[in-house]
């Protein structure tokens, strides 16, 4: 259980996601729709598609951070 929590909350994963050269930042620079971007991030990080509820929350988050899309993809 501790390993799972560390994996989810640990600095290793956070540094991979928040790195400006990491996959989320690269995806945000592409001409993907917000829906496509969220789906790609889910597939990359969790190896599954987002649920409808997760997709809604994520799309709302991207809309509220439209001017900082790359930063939003990394958080």
C-alpha positions, 0 to 999 in steps of 0.5 A: 500500500505504501508503494502505491501511495508513493507512486501516486504522490511521490516526487518521482512521478511529479517531476516526470509530469511537471518537467517542461520537456515531459510528455504532457507539455509536449502534448499541450503544444500539439494542435489537439482539442482539449478532449484529445489532450485529456484522453492522451494524458490519461492513456499515457499516465494511467493506460486507460481512457478517462471516465465521463466524470473525469473528462468533465472535470478535466475539460472544466479545468482546461477551460479555466486555464485556457491561457496557460494550457501547457501549465495546466497539462502538467498539473 
